[in-house]
Amino acid sequence: LQSLLNGLMCYKPDDPIEYLESCLQKVKELGGSEKVKWDTFVSPEKKTLPPLNGGQSRRSFFRNVMPDNSNFPYRRYDRLPPIQQFSIESDTDLSETAELIEEYDVFDPARPRPKIILVIGGPGSGKGTQSLKIAERYGFNYISVGELLRKKIHSTSSNRKWSLIAKIITTGELAPQETTITEIKQRLMQIPDEEGIVIDGFPRDVAQAISFEDQICTPDLVVFLACSSQRLKERLLKRAEQQGRPDDNLKATQRRLMNFKQNAVPLVKYFQEKGLIITFDADRDEEEVFFDISSAVDNKLFANKEAAAGPNELHCSLIMDSRDAVYTEFDFEDQ
């Protein structure tokens, strides 16, 4: 994104969408975003200024490089107008004023806050399946961040900002952080009376985790579904055949797996340091995985209440004691 912004600020095209589309095409020709440098979309100047001679003053330098023309419209103290920075979050470029980030409390401070469970993991790890099971078991509301964004894109197909976000998601990249946070906040404000909420697919990296805590709240529990690289690929191919999601194309899938590989370890460590995360082996049958998850939820969120009928406390303690083994049991470097 930084290289795209550099190109936009350098050339200031009349049609930024067309320019960005040409840049995305160039990324494909280069072989992926990992080949993109900060100046990929900024062409080098063909003409350079002559070198300064030792002891040459600024006044003599300008006399040498400026044309000998008394009518040349240059005055020493003229200032260039400020550069108008392009931002996908800016209401002057692609978004509407009503969509700007606002500072407000998502939850009423005078009322008990709903319990928040975040479910994270690689693409195809079973986040949606397990999130729905958790929500159904405990009577919580369910929010799929991916589905939230896809519905927004579908309902605002003529909006330039969301058209660009659709292209970004289709390539396997993450949607802009503040845009995603805003959508989550707006959805949470629509369901203020829920006892608990399960959020599927967020955060994807440490920056998103910090933003969630700053703008919404600290989650009560983070469920991490650790899955082998081979199993993730198998599930993604199967899902692509069954659901036909636009972000399940081959290139997007490879990019999403790469993003997960880069972000998983620091994200898990971040939540581990806060004592919020529990890791589960998601290579197993989904019912076995859910059995372990419900044990952990009972122990973590309902320890002082009568837990729902289900797994016993001993099994739950075994799951919690093994959470630090995620780095040895699941090879992130292979995902």
N, C-alpha and C positions, 0 to 999 in steps of 0.2 A: 504493500500500500504506500510505503514511503516513496518508492521510485515513481509510482503513478502520480503522487502529489507533486513531486519534483518536476515531472514533465508538464503537469497542468499549470503550475505556477510559472514555469519558464515560458510556455507558449501561449497560455491563456486562450485556448481555442474558442471559437464562437459556439461550437456544439460540443460540450464536454463529453456527452454520452458517446457520440461517434468516435471521439478521440480515445476514450477508455476502451471501446470495443476493439479499435485497432491495436491498442496496447495489449489487451488480453489475447488477441490473435498472435501477436509477436511472442508472448510468453509461451504459447503452445508450440510455435516454431522453434523456440530456443530449447524446448524439452522440459518445461516445468518451471515453477516459480523459484525453485532453489538455484536456477541459473541467472536469476534477475539480480542486478546490482543497483546501487542507489542512483546511478546515472545512465541506466539502460535506455531510458526514454528521452535523454537529453543529448542531442547531437553535438559533437565537438565543433568549436568554431574553426573555420578554415583560415581565418586571418588573426594573427596575434599582434599585440602592441609591441613596438620596439623596446628593447631593454633599457633601463635607466643607466646612464653613465655615472660613474662615481662623482659625487659632489654636485650632480645636476639638481637644480632647484625645481620645485613644483611649477613655478611660473614658466621657466624655460622649457620644461618638459611639455607643457600644454601648448607652447608656441610651436614646438617641433611636430607634434602629432595632429594639431588642428590645421585645417586648410587655411591658406592665406586669403581670407575673404572677409572684408569688414562687415559684410551683411550676414555673416553666418550667425544664426539665432542661438548663440551660446552666451550665457552670462555666468560669471563665476559663482554666484550665489543661488542660481536656480536649483530647485530641489525636485527630484522625481516624485510623483504621487506614490503613496503607499501601495504595496502589492496586495491585491485582494486575494487572500488565501482561500483555496478551494477545500471544502470539507463536506463529506457525505452527511455530517450531522448539522450543517449550517442551513438556517432557514433562507439565506440569501441565495443558495445554490440549488439544492435539490429537495429540501424538505419544507414543510409548511410551518408557520409560526406555532400553531397549536401542537406540533410534535416536538417542540424543544424540551430539553430536560428541565424539569421543575424540581425545586426542593420542597418536599412535603413528606409527611409521615404516612407510610403505607398502612400501618395498623394504628388503631385508636389507642393512645397510651393509657387511657382510662379503663380499658378492658383487657382481659387476658389475651395474650397473643396466641394465635394458632401454633401448634407444633409444626415444625418445618423439617421434612426429610428430603435431602438431595440424593438422587440416584445417578451415579456417574459410571463411566466405563467406555471401552472402545466401541466403534460402530459395529453393531451386530452382536454385542455382548448380552443382549436380552433386557436392556434397560426398560423399554416400554412394557414388556410382559410382566416383569417383576414389580414395576411401579404400579401398574393396574391392580395386581394382586394385593400389594400393600394397602392401597387405597380402599379396596373392597373389604379387606379383612378388618380394618380399623375404622371404617366409615369416614375416611379422609377424602378431600377433594384431590383430583389428579390434574396436573398441568404438564403437557408435553411441550417443551420449548420449541422443538423442531416443528411440531404441528402448528404451534402458535404463529411462527414465522411464515410457514407455508400458506396458512389461511390468510394472513395479512397480505402476502404477495398476490394471492389469487383475487382478493377483494379490492386491491388497489393496483391492478395491472397497468393502468394508464399513468400512475404516479412515477415520475422519473427516478426518484430516490429508490423506490421499491423495485423498479425494473432493474436498476443496477445491483441492488442487493440480491435479486434473484440470480443474476449472472454470477455473482461472487459465490453464492451457495452451490450453484450447479457445478462449479469448478472444484468443489471440495474444500474451499476456504471457510473460515469462520465469519459469521455475520458481524457487522460492527458492534462493538461491545455496548456502547451507550444506547444504541437502538434496541438491542436485545433486552437490556436491563429495563428500559422504558416500557416495553411490551409486557414484561413480567410484572412490573409494578402496577400497570393499568389493570391487568388480569386479577392480581391479588386484591386490588381495591374493589373489585366486583363481587368478591366472596368474603366479606369481613367476618361473617358469623361462623365460619368453619372451625371445627375443633382441631383439625390438622390438615396439612397440605403436602402432597408428594410432588416434587418437581423433577421431571425426567429430562436428563440431557444437559444439565447446567450445574456448575460451571465447566468449561472446557480447559481452562488454564488458570494459573495463579492470579493473573490480573483480573479475570472475571470473578474469581472467588473473593478477592479483596473488594471489588466494586459491589458485589452482592451484599457483603457485610456492611459496607459503608452506607449504602443507599436503602437497604431493606432490613436485614437482621442477620445475626449469627445463627446458622442452622442448628437444630437440636441433634441431628444425626446425619452423617454422610455415608451412604452405602456405595461401596466400590465393587463392581463386578469385574474380576480379573479373568481374562479369557486368553487362550493361546492364539497366536497369529493365524495358525491354520484353521482353527475353529471360527474365528472372526470372518475369514475370507469365505469359508463354506456357507456361513449364515447369510452373508451379504449377497452372494450369488443367488441363493435361494430366495431371499427377499426381493431382489431385483426382478426375478421371474414372476413372483406372486403379486407384488404391489406396484411395480413400475415407477418408483419414486425417481424424480429427476436427478437427485443427488446420489443415486445408486449406479450411475454409469461407471465404466471401468476406470477412467482417469480420475474421476471425482473420488471413487472408492480408494484408489491408491493414495491420493492426496490426503484424504481423511485419516487413513491408517498412519501415514507419516506424521500428520499433526498430532495424533494420539501418542505415537511413540515419543515425540519430542516433549510433550506436555504432561504425560501421565505421572512420571516419577516425581517431579517437583510439586505437582498438584497433590498427590497422595501424601508427600512429606509435609506439605503445608498444613493439611488437615490433621495429620498424625500429631504434629507438634501441639495442636490445640485439643487433642484428645477427642476428636469428633468423628473419626472415620473408622469403619469396620470393613475388612476385605473378605470377599467370598469367592470361592472357586466356581466360576460360571461355566466351566467346561462340562459340568454334570447335567443331569436331567433337571428341567426347570422346577419340578416339584421338590426335588431334594434341595435345590438352591433356596427356594422360598421357605422351606422348613427352617433352614438355618437363619435366614433373614428375619423371619417372624420371631425366632428365639431372641435375636439381638434387640429387636424393637421392643419386645416385652420387657427385657431386662433394662434397657436404656431409658425408655420413656414411661414405662408403667410399673417400675419396680415397687412403688408404694401402693399400687392398686392391684385389684384382682385381674391378672392378665387373661386375655382371651384363651380359650381352651386350645392347647397346641403343644409345642415342644417344651421339654423340661429345662430347668435352670442349669443343670450340669452340662448339657450339650451346648447351651448358650455360652457358658464360661469357656468351653474349649474353643469355640469360634473366636471369642474376643481375645483369648490368650495367643492365638495363632496369627493375629492380624499383622504383627511386625514381620512375618515371614514372607510377605508379598514379594520382596525383591529376589528371594531365592526360588520360590515356587513358580513364579511367572517371569519369563525373560522378556522384559520390556524392550531390550535392544533388538529383539527378533520380531517386534510387532510393528 
